[in-house]
Amino acid sequence: MNCCPDPIPPPNQKSTDLVNALRLLMFVQLIIGIVKMVSFNPFVGLYDLISCLILYQGYAQLNYCNMIIVMFINGLNVIQLLAVIGAIIQNGYNFMSNTYFQTNLAAIISYASIVLYIAICVAAFLAYREFKALAYEGNGGGAGGQLFGQGRGGTFLPTRQPQSGGYSSNILFV
């Protein structure tokens, strides 16, 4: 897989709007990640940069699997920052204290990141639903309409057909 693939044009207006929203959120997360690398240390912002790369790959190829990974990564970031806020409240510190953050800028960026991560999770979930629907219909990227072994558009979902009489030698249909 190419690290930065050429974008697939979205086939409908809803997916176009989602791709544009994801692109905007990716650039905001990229800026936040670079600022974190400069203001904290290089490894704090690295997680954001990796998330940006996966987010780009997801919206560029309309790949719903990458959207799951983006939701997971940003969900972990939300949990981690909420744990830090919980520790600050538990210990009775000021929210802008230098006990947990080196500077006030670092505290502001951390608190703003929570809102960003939640927005990315919501947008990634909406994109996941849309991109998966496109893949199932055979109109988009991701599996390209080849889900469940179908070579062309459409899907084959295995279904269970009850036998006449309601029962077979080893299966009881109620």
Biotite code that builds the C-alpha atoms (Angstrom):
import biotite.structure as struc

atoms = struc.array([
    struc.Atom([0.000, 0.000, 0.000], chain_id="A", res_id=1, res_name="MET", atom_name="CA", element="C"),
    struc.Atom([1.247, 3.405, -0.939], chain_id="A", res_id=2, res_name="ASN", atom_name="CA", element="C"),
    struc.Atom([1.859, 5.615, 2.099], chain_id="A", res_id=3, res_name="CYS", atom_name="CA", element="C"),
    struc.Atom([0.195, 8.654, 0.496], chain_id="A", res_id=4, res_name="CYS", atom_name="CA", element="C"),
    struc.Atom([-2.163, 7.352, -2.204], chain_id="A", res_id=5, res_name="PRO", atom_name="CA", element="C"),
    struc.Atom([-3.870, 9.509, -4.785], chain_id="A", res_id=6, res_name="ASP", atom_name="CA", element="C"),
    struc.Atom([-7.363, 10.422, -3.590], chain_id="A", res_id=7, res_name="PRO", atom_name="CA", element="C"),
    struc.Atom([-10.396, 8.671, -5.051], chain_id="A", res_id=8, res_name="ILE", atom_name="CA", element="C"),
    struc.Atom([-13.110, 11.166, -5.971], chain_id="A", res_id=9, res_name="PRO", atom_name="CA", element="C"),
    struc.Atom([-16.129, 10.649, -3.707], chain_id="A", res_id=10, res_name="PRO", atom_name="CA", element="C"),
    struc.Atom([-19.138, 9.362, -5.664], chain_id="A", res_id=11, res_name="PRO", atom_name="CA", element="C"),
    struc.Atom([-21.866, 11.359, -3.895], chain_id="A", res_id=12, res_name="ASN", atom_name="CA", element="C"),
    struc.Atom([-22.424, 14.624, -2.048], chain_id="A", res_id=13, res_name="GLN", atom_name="CA", element="C"),
    struc.Atom([-22.552, 13.099, 1.438], chain_id="A", res_id=14, res_name="LYS", atom_name="CA", element="C"),
    struc.Atom([-19.182, 11.392, 1.040], chain_id="A", res_id=15, res_name="SER", atom_name="CA", element="C"),
    struc.Atom([-17.736, 14.588, -0.473], chain_id="A", res_id=16, res_name="THR", atom_name="CA", element="C"),
    struc.Atom([-18.847, 16.573, 2.589], chain_id="A", res_id=17, res_name="ASP", atom_name="CA", element="C"),
    struc.Atom([-17.364, 13.930, 4.915], chain_id="A", res_id=18, res_name="LEU", atom_name="CA", element="C"),
    struc.Atom([-14.060, 13.885, 3.033], chain_id="A", res_id=19, res_name="VAL", atom_name="CA", element="C"),
    struc.Atom([-13.860, 17.690, 3.256], chain_id="A", res_id=20, res_name="ASN", atom_name="CA", element="C"),
    struc.Atom([-14.609, 17.607, 7.004], chain_id="A", res_id=21, res_name="ALA", atom_name="CA", element="C"),
    struc.Atom([-12.013, 14.877, 7.564], chain_id="A", res_id=22, res_name="LEU", atom_name="CA", element="C"),
    struc.Atom([-9.458, 16.827, 5.539], chain_id="A", res_id=23, res_name="ARG", atom_name="CA", element="C"),
    struc.Atom([-10.040, 19.945, 7.682], chain_id="A", res_id=24, res_name="LEU", atom_name="CA", element="C"),
    struc.Atom([-9.815, 17.944, 10.916], chain_id="A", res_id=25, res_name="LEU", atom_name="CA", element="C"),
    struc.Atom([-6.654, 16.233, 9.671], chain_id="A", res_id=26, res_name="MET", atom_name="CA", element="C"),
    struc.Atom([-4.943, 19.573, 9.040], chain_id="A", res_id=27, res_name="PHE", atom_name="CA", element="C"),
    struc.Atom([-5.985, 20.859, 12.477], chain_id="A", res_id=28, res_name="VAL", atom_name="CA", element="C"),
    struc.Atom([-4.656, 17.667, 14.083], chain_id="A", res_id=29, res_name="GLN", atom_name="CA", element="C"),
    struc.Atom([-1.445, 18.008, 12.063], chain_id="A", res_id=30, res_name="LEU", atom_name="CA", element="C"),
    struc.Atom([-0.919, 21.539, 13.395], chain_id="A", res_id=31, res_name="ILE", atom_name="CA", element="C"),
    struc.Atom([-1.745, 20.451, 16.965], chain_id="A", res_id=32, res_name="ILE", atom_name="CA", element="C"),
    struc.Atom([0.663, 17.503, 16.613], chain_id="A", res_id=33, res_name="GLY", atom_name="CA", element="C"),
    struc.Atom([3.507, 19.724, 15.416], chain_id="A", res_id=34, res_name="ILE", atom_name="CA", element="C"),
    struc.Atom([2.875, 22.228, 18.223], chain_id="A", res_id=35, res_name="VAL", atom_name="CA", element="C"),
    struc.Atom([2.872, 19.350, 20.733], chain_id="A", res_id=36, res_name="LYS", atom_name="CA", element="C"),
    struc.Atom([6.164, 18.103, 19.342], chain_id="A", res_id=37, res_name="MET", atom_name="CA", element="C"),
    struc.Atom([7.692, 21.545, 19.827], chain_id="A", res_id=38, res_name="VAL", atom_name="CA", element="C"),
    struc.Atom([6.131, 22.487, 23.163], chain_id="A", res_id=39, res_name="SER", atom_name="CA", element="C"),
    struc.Atom([6.170, 19.086, 24.959], chain_id="A", res_id=40, res_name="PHE", atom_name="CA", element="C"),
    struc.Atom([8.605, 16.644, 23.447], chain_id="A", res_id=41, res_name="ASN", atom_name="CA", element="C"),
    struc.Atom([8.833, 14.987, 20.026], chain_id="A", res_id=42, res_name="PRO", atom_name="CA", element="C"),
    struc.Atom([7.115, 11.767, 21.064], chain_id="A", res_id=43, res_name="PHE", atom_name="CA", element="C"),
    struc.Atom([3.941, 13.420, 22.387], chain_id="A", res_id=44, res_name="VAL", atom_name="CA", element="C"),
    struc.Atom([2.996, 14.781, 18.957], chain_id="A", res_id=45, res_name="GLY", atom_name="CA", element="C"),
    struc.Atom([4.150, 11.697, 17.068], chain_id="A", res_id=46, res_name="LEU", atom_name="CA", element="C"),
    struc.Atom([0.916, 9.868, 17.927], chain_id="A", res_id=47, res_name="TYR", atom_name="CA", element="C"),
    struc.Atom([-1.057, 12.729, 16.351], chain_id="A", res_id=48, res_name="ASP", atom_name="CA", element="C"),
    struc.Atom([1.063, 12.645, 13.203], chain_id="A", res_id=49, res_name="LEU", atom_name="CA", element="C"),
    struc.Atom([0.543, 8.893, 12.819], chain_id="A", res_id=50, res_name="ILE", atom_name="CA", element="C"),
    struc.Atom([-3.189, 9.434, 13.269], chain_id="A", res_id=51, res_name="SER", atom_name="CA", element="C"),
    struc.Atom([-3.087, 12.108, 10.539], chain_id="A", res_id=52, res_name="CYS", atom_name="CA", element="C"),
    struc.Atom([-1.407, 9.685, 8.145], chain_id="A", res_id=53, res_name="LEU", atom_name="CA", element="C"),
    struc.Atom([-4.006, 6.984, 8.796], chain_id="A", res_id=54, res_name="ILE", atom_name="CA", element="C"),
    struc.Atom([-6.798, 9.553, 8.503], chain_id="A", res_id=55, res_name="LEU", atom_name="CA", element="C"),
    struc.Atom([-5.405, 10.713, 5.138], chain_id="A", res_id=56, res_name="TYR", atom_name="CA", element="C"),
    struc.Atom([-5.188, 7.157, 3.860], chain_id="A", res_id=57, res_name="GLN", atom_name="CA", element="C"),
    struc.Atom([-8.759, 6.547, 4.990], chain_id="A", res_id=58, res_name="GLY", atom_name="CA", element="C"),
    struc.Atom([-10.402, 9.531, 3.338], chain_id="A", res_id=59, res_name="TYR", atom_name="CA", element="C"),
    struc.Atom([-8.189, 9.423, 0.243], chain_id="A", res_id=60, res_name="ALA", atom_name="CA", element="C"),
    struc.Atom([-9.153, 5.821, -0.520], chain_id="A", res_id=61, res_name="GLN", atom_name="CA", element="C"),
    struc.Atom([-12.646, 5.951, 1.055], chain_id="A", res_id=62, res_name="LEU", atom_name="CA", element="C"),
    struc.Atom([-11.492, 3.102, 3.268], chain_id="A", res_id=63, res_name="ASN", atom_name="CA", element="C"),
    struc.Atom([-13.779, 2.364, 6.192], chain_id="A", res_id=64, res_name="TYR", atom_name="CA", element="C"),
    struc.Atom([-11.200, 0.127, 7.918], chain_id="A", res_id=65, res_name="CYS", atom_name="CA", element="C"),
    struc.Atom([-8.870, 3.079, 8.407], chain_id="A", res_id=66, res_name="ASN", atom_name="CA", element="C"),
    struc.Atom([-11.742, 5.014, 9.957], chain_id="A", res_id=67, res_name="MET", atom_name="CA", element="C"),
    struc.Atom([-11.997, 2.344, 12.666], chain_id="A", res_id=68, res_name="ILE", atom_name="CA", element="C"),
    struc.Atom([-8.293, 2.751, 13.427], chain_id="A", res_id=69, res_name="ILE", atom_name="CA", element="C"),
    struc.Atom([-8.658, 6.556, 13.542], chain_id="A", res_id=70, res_name="VAL", atom_name="CA", element="C"),
    struc.Atom([-11.581, 6.267, 15.969], chain_id="A", res_id=71, res_name="MET", atom_name="CA", element="C"),
    struc.Atom([-9.543, 3.897, 18.151], chain_id="A", res_id=72, res_name="PHE", atom_name="CA", element="C"),
    struc.Atom([-6.418, 6.087, 18.219], chain_id="A", res_id=73, res_name="ILE", atom_name="CA", element="C"),
    struc.Atom([-8.306, 9.306, 18.956], chain_id="A", res_id=74, res_name="ASN", atom_name="CA", element="C"),
    struc.Atom([-10.549, 7.546, 21.477], chain_id="A", res_id=75, res_name="GLY", atom_name="CA", element="C"),
    struc.Atom([-7.431, 6.454, 23.351], chain_id="A", res_id=76, res_name="LEU", atom_name="CA", element="C"),
    struc.Atom([-6.196, 10.047, 23.300], chain_id="A", res_id=77, res_name="ASN", atom_name="CA", element="C"),
    struc.Atom([-9.504, 11.238, 24.795], chain_id="A", res_id=78, res_name="VAL", atom_name="CA", element="C"),
    struc.Atom([-9.324, 8.609, 27.545], chain_id="A", res_id=79, res_name="ILE", atom_name="CA", element="C"),
    struc.Atom([-5.726, 9.534, 28.317], chain_id="A", res_id=80, res_name="GLN", atom_name="CA", element="C"),
    struc.Atom([-6.456, 13.256, 28.574], chain_id="A", res_id=81, res_name="LEU", atom_name="CA", element="C"),
    struc.Atom([-9.580, 12.654, 30.659], chain_id="A", res_id=82, res_name="LEU", atom_name="CA", element="C"),
    struc.Atom([-7.441, 10.555, 33.018], chain_id="A", res_id=83, res_name="ALA", atom_name="CA", element="C"),
    struc.Atom([-5.022, 13.496, 33.358], chain_id="A", res_id=84, res_name="VAL", atom_name="CA", element="C"),
    struc.Atom([-7.914, 15.858, 34.068], chain_id="A", res_id=85, res_name="ILE", atom_name="CA", element="C"),
    struc.Atom([-9.279, 13.369, 36.599], chain_id="A", res_id=86, res_name="GLY", atom_name="CA", element="C"),
    struc.Atom([-5.908, 13.249, 38.349], chain_id="A", res_id=87, res_name="ALA", atom_name="CA", element="C"),
    struc.Atom([-5.766, 17.046, 38.439], chain_id="A", res_id=88, res_name="ILE", atom_name="CA", element="C"),
    struc.Atom([-9.251, 17.209, 40.005], chain_id="A", res_id=89, res_name="ILE", atom_name="CA", element="C"),
    struc.Atom([-8.474, 14.383, 42.424], chain_id="A", res_id=90, res_name="GLN", atom_name="CA", element="C"),
    struc.Atom([-5.295, 16.024, 43.675], chain_id="A", res_id=91, res_name="ASN", atom_name="CA", element="C"),
    struc.Atom([-6.900, 19.461, 43.936], chain_id="A", res_id=92, res_name="GLY", atom_name="CA", element="C"),
    struc.Atom([-4.543, 21.223, 41.536], chain_id="A", res_id=93, res_name="TYR", atom_name="CA", element="C"),
    struc.Atom([-5.329, 24.234, 39.406], chain_id="A", res_id=94, res_name="ASN", atom_name="CA", element="C"),
    struc.Atom([-6.176, 23.284, 35.812], chain_id="A", res_id=95, res_name="PHE", atom_name="CA", element="C"),
    struc.Atom([-3.415, 25.517, 34.534], chain_id="A", res_id=96, res_name="MET", atom_name="CA", element="C"),
    struc.Atom([-0.837, 24.449, 37.127], chain_id="A", res_id=97, res_name="SER", atom_name="CA", element="C"),
    struc.Atom([2.668, 23.575, 36.097], chain_id="A", res_id=98, res_name="ASN", atom_name="CA", element="C"),
    struc.Atom([2.508, 20.326, 38.051], chain_id="A", res_id=99, res_name="THR", atom_name="CA", element="C"),
    struc.Atom([1.132, 18.411, 35.075], chain_id="A", res_id=100, res_name="TYR", atom_name="CA", element="C"),
    struc.Atom([2.017, 20.752, 32.218], chain_id="A", res_id=101, res_name="PHE", atom_name="CA", element="C"),
    struc.Atom([5.297, 22.577, 31.632], chain_id="A", res_id=102, res_name="GLN", atom_name="CA", element="C"),
    struc.Atom([3.595, 25.754, 30.372], chain_id="A", res_id=103, res_name="THR", atom_name="CA", element="C"),
    struc.Atom([0.131, 27.249, 30.164], chain_id="A", res_id=104, res_name="ASN", atom_name="CA", element="C"),
    struc.Atom([0.308, 26.787, 26.380], chain_id="A", res_id=105, res_name="LEU", atom_name="CA", element="C"),
    struc.Atom([0.719, 23.051, 26.913], chain_id="A", res_id=106, res_name="ALA", atom_name="CA", element="C"),
    struc.Atom([-2.349, 22.984, 29.153], chain_id="A", res_id=107, res_name="ALA", atom_name="CA", element="C"),
    struc.Atom([-4.459, 24.935, 26.666], chain_id="A", res_id=108, res_name="ILE", atom_name="CA", element="C"),
    struc.Atom([-3.357, 22.685, 23.793], chain_id="A", res_id=109, res_name="ILE", atom_name="CA", element="C"),
    struc.Atom([-4.153, 19.573, 25.820], chain_id="A", res_id=110, res_name="SER", atom_name="CA", element="C"),
    struc.Atom([-7.641, 20.801, 26.702], chain_id="A", res_id=111, res_name="TYR", atom_name="CA", element="C"),
    struc.Atom([-8.329, 21.885, 23.109], chain_id="A", res_id=112, res_name="ALA", atom_name="CA", element="C"),
    struc.Atom([-7.121, 18.483, 21.912], chain_id="A", res_id=113, res_name="SER", atom_name="CA", element="C"),
    struc.Atom([-9.958, 16.763, 23.753], chain_id="A", res_id=114, res_name="ILE", atom_name="CA", element="C"),
    struc.Atom([-12.522, 18.662, 21.682], chain_id="A", res_id=115, res_name="VAL", atom_name="CA", element="C"),
    struc.Atom([-10.552, 17.926, 18.500], chain_id="A", res_id=116, res_name="LEU", atom_name="CA", element="C"),
    struc.Atom([-10.262, 14.210, 19.256], chain_id="A", res_id=117, res_name="TYR", atom_name="CA", element="C"),
    struc.Atom([-13.988, 13.908, 19.970], chain_id="A", res_id=118, res_name="ILE", atom_name="CA", element="C"),
    struc.Atom([-14.807, 15.768, 16.728], chain_id="A", res_id=119, res_name="ALA", atom_name="CA", element="C"),
    struc.Atom([-12.489, 13.444, 14.792], chain_id="A", res_id=120, res_name="ILE", atom_name="CA", element="C"),
    struc.Atom([-14.122, 10.375, 16.369], chain_id="A", res_id=121, res_name="CYS", atom_name="CA", element="C"),
    struc.Atom([-17.602, 11.594, 15.397], chain_id="A", res_id=122, res_name="VAL", atom_name="CA", element="C"),
    struc.Atom([-16.561, 12.507, 11.844], chain_id="A", res_id=123, res_name="ALA", atom_name="CA", element="C"),
    struc.Atom([-14.670, 9.223, 11.453], chain_id="A", res_id=124, res_name="ALA", atom_name="CA", element="C"),
    struc.Atom([-17.728, 7.285, 12.611], chain_id="A", res_id=125, res_name="PHE", atom_name="CA", element="C"),
    struc.Atom([-19.957, 9.056, 10.094], chain_id="A", res_id=126, res_name="LEU", atom_name="CA", element="C"),
    struc.Atom([-17.347, 8.459, 7.384], chain_id="A", res_id=127, res_name="ALA", atom_name="CA", element="C"),
    struc.Atom([-17.081, 4.815, 8.438], chain_id="A", res_id=128, res_name="TYR", atom_name="CA", element="C"),
    struc.Atom([-20.816, 4.339, 7.890], chain_id="A", res_id=129, res_name="ARG", atom_name="CA", element="C"),
    struc.Atom([-20.764, 6.107, 4.522], chain_id="A", res_id=130, res_name="GLU", atom_name="CA", element="C"),
    struc.Atom([-17.585, 4.462, 3.220], chain_id="A", res_id=131, res_name="PHE", atom_name="CA", element="C"),
    struc.Atom([-18.780, 1.014, 4.264], chain_id="A", res_id=132, res_name="LYS", atom_name="CA", element="C"),
    struc.Atom([-22.094, 1.599, 2.494], chain_id="A", res_id=133, res_name="ALA", atom_name="CA", element="C"),
    struc.Atom([-20.168, 2.657, -0.612], chain_id="A", res_id=134, res_name="LEU", atom_name="CA", element="C"),
    struc.Atom([-18.018, -0.455, -0.422], chain_id="A", res_id=135, res_name="ALA", atom_name="CA", element="C"),
    struc.Atom([-21.068, -2.698, -0.022], chain_id="A", res_id=136, res_name="TYR", atom_name="CA", element="C"),
    struc.Atom([-22.712, -1.024, -3.011], chain_id="A", res_id=137, res_name="GLU", atom_name="CA", element="C"),
    struc.Atom([-19.509, -1.333, -5.029], chain_id="A", res_id=138, res_name="GLY", atom_name="CA", element="C"),
    struc.Atom([-19.224, 2.422, -5.640], chain_id="A", res_id=139, res_name="ASN", atom_name="CA", element="C"),
    struc.Atom([-16.251, 3.378, -3.546], chain_id="A", res_id=140, res_name="GLY", atom_name="CA", element="C"),
    struc.Atom([-12.801, 2.502, -2.366], chain_id="A", res_id=141, res_name="GLY", atom_name="CA", element="C"),
    struc.Atom([-12.036, 0.250, 0.519], chain_id="A", res_id=142, res_name="GLY", atom_name="CA", element="C"),
    struc.Atom([-12.738, -3.226, -0.771], chain_id="A", res_id=143, res_name="ALA", atom_name="CA", element="C"),
    struc.Atom([-13.912, -1.815, -4.101], chain_id="A", res_id=144, res_name="GLY", atom_name="CA", element="C"),
    struc.Atom([-17.109, -3.838, -4.120], chain_id="A", res_id=145, res_name="GLY", atom_name="CA", element="C"),
    struc.Atom([-15.264, -7.079, -3.498], chain_id="A", res_id=146, res_name="GLN", atom_name="CA", element="C"),
    struc.Atom([-16.634, -7.837, -0.061], chain_id="A", res_id=147, res_name="LEU", atom_name="CA", element="C"),
    struc.Atom([-17.331, -11.462, 0.782], chain_id="A", res_id=148, res_name="PHE", atom_name="CA", element="C"),
    struc.Atom([-15.690, -12.752, -2.367], chain_id="A", res_id=149, res_name="GLY", atom_name="CA", element="C"),
    struc.Atom([-17.754, -10.884, -4.949], chain_id="A", res_id=150, res_name="GLN", atom_name="CA", element="C"),
    struc.Atom([-15.604, -9.894, -7.903], chain_id="A", res_id=151, res_name="GLY", atom_name="CA", element="C"),
    struc.Atom([-17.966, -7.225, -9.204], chain_id="A", res_id=152, res_name="ARG", atom_name="CA", element="C"),
    struc.Atom([-20.247, -4.682, -7.564], chain_id="A", res_id=153, res_name="GLY", atom_name="CA", element="C"),
    struc.Atom([-22.721, -5.795, -4.955], chain_id="A", res_id=154, res_name="GLY", atom_name="CA", element="C"),
    struc.Atom([-22.260, -8.227, -2.139], chain_id="A", res_id=155, res_name="THR", atom_name="CA", element="C"),
    struc.Atom([-22.979, -11.766, -1.295], chain_id="A", res_id=156, res_name="PHE", atom_name="CA", element="C"),
    struc.Atom([-24.095, -12.136, 2.275], chain_id="A", res_id=157, res_name="LEU", atom_name="CA", element="C"),
    struc.Atom([-24.592, -15.727, 3.324], chain_id="A", res_id=158, res_name="PRO", atom_name="CA", element="C"),
    struc.Atom([-28.148, -16.320, 4.455], chain_id="A", res_id=159, res_name="THR", atom_name="CA", element="C"),
    struc.Atom([-29.653, -19.169, 6.381], chain_id="A", res_id=160, res_name="ARG", atom_name="CA", element="C"),
    struc.Atom([-32.583, -20.728, 4.584], chain_id="A", res_id=161, res_name="GLN", atom_name="CA", element="C"),
    struc.Atom([-34.976, -22.759, 6.728], chain_id="A", res_id=162, res_name="PRO", atom_name="CA", element="C"),
    struc.Atom([-35.837, -26.136, 5.293], chain_id="A", res_id=163, res_name="GLN", atom_name="CA", element="C"),
    struc.Atom([-39.403, -27.118, 4.706], chain_id="A", res_id=164, res_name="SER", atom_name="CA", element="C"),
    struc.Atom([-40.817, -29.037, 7.605], chain_id="A", res_id=165, res_name="GLY", atom_name="CA", element="C"),
    struc.Atom([-38.865, -26.901, 10.083], chain_id="A", res_id=166, res_name="GLY", atom_name="CA", element="C"),
    struc.Atom([-36.205, -29.441, 10.954], chain_id="A", res_id=167, res_name="TYR", atom_name="CA", element="C"),
    struc.Atom([-33.293, -31.343, 9.526], chain_id="A", res_id=168, res_name="SER", atom_name="CA", element="C"),
    struc.Atom([-31.164, -34.121, 10.848], chain_id="A", res_id=169, res_name="SER", atom_name="CA", element="C"),
    struc.Atom([-28.911, -31.850, 12.903], chain_id="A", res_id=170, res_name="ASN", atom_name="CA", element="C"),
    struc.Atom([-30.492, -28.347, 12.918], chain_id="A", res_id=171, res_name="ILE", atom_name="CA", element="C"),
    struc.Atom([-33.739, -27.403, 14.603], chain_id="A", res_id=172, res_name="LEU", atom_name="CA", element="C"),
    struc.Atom([-35.429, -24.302, 13.162], chain_id="A", res_id=173, res_name="PHE", atom_name="CA", element="C"),
    struc.Atom([-37.913, -22.729, 15.513], chain_id="A", res_id=174, res_name="VAL", atom_name="CA", element="C"),
])
